Amino acid sequence: MTTLNTTTDVRVEEEVIEHAPDIHPDELYASQPEPWAEWETRLVLYSIGIGIAGLVVLGALINMFLL
């Protein structure tokens, strides 16, 4: 069970508010892609492809043996 330390939370929030004007607008939003974005995209596409191929194979096996 975790407990919240409200005085620490308030202090951290106040520090963030104090430094907010110092933050460059580019740092507020993800203007630059993450370094692993290309790798992650390929991983997702391969996973979708493997899933579709698995559905086709399972569909063919069900068609041959059960229907």
C-alpha positions in Angstrom: 0.0 0.0 0.0 1.4 3.4 -1.0 0.8 6.6 0.8 1.0 10.0 -0.7 3.2 12.6 0.9 1.2 15.7 0.1 3.9 18.2 1.3 6.4 16.7 -1.2 3.8 16.6 -4.0 2.9 20.3 -3.4 6.6 21.2 -3.3 7.3 19.4 -6.6 4.3 21.0 -8.2 5.4 24.4 -7.1 8.9 23.8 -8.6 7.4 22.8 -11.9 5.2 25.9 -12.0 8.2 28.1 -11.1 10.3 26.7 -14.0 7.5 26.6 -16.5 8.5 29.9 -18.2 12.1 28.6 -18.6 10.9 25.6 -20.7 11.3 26.0 -24.4 8.0 25.3 -26.3 9.7 22.5 -28.3 10.2 20.7 -25.0 6.5 20.8 -24.1 5.4 18.8 -27.1 6.9 15.8 -28.9 8.2 17.8 -31.8 11.0 15.3 -32.4 10.3 11.6 -33.0 11.5 9.2 -30.4 14.8 7.5 -31.3 13.0 4.1 -31.3 10.0 5.2 -33.3 11.1 3.5 -36.6 12.0 0.2 -34.8 8.7 0.3 -32.9 6.7 0.9 -36.1 8.4 -2.2 -37.8 7.7 -4.3 -34.7 4.0 -3.4 -34.8 3.7 -4.1 -38.5 5.4 -7.4 -38.2 3.1 -8.3 -35.3 0.1 -7.5 -37.3 1.4 -9.5 -40.3 2.1 -12.5 -38.0 -1.4 -12.2 -36.6 -3.1 -12.1 -40.0 -1.0 -15.1 -41.2 -2.0 -17.0 -38.0 -5.6 -16.3 -38.7 -5.3 -17.6 -42.3 -3.5 -20.8 -41.2 -6.0 -21.4 -38.4 -8.9 -20.7 -40.7 -7.5 -23.2 -43.2 -7.0 -25.9 -40.5 -10.5 -25.4 -39.2 -11.9 -25.6 -42.7 -10.0 -28.9 -43.5 -10.6 -30.7 -40.2 -13.8 -29.4 -38.7 -16.0 -28.3 -41.6 
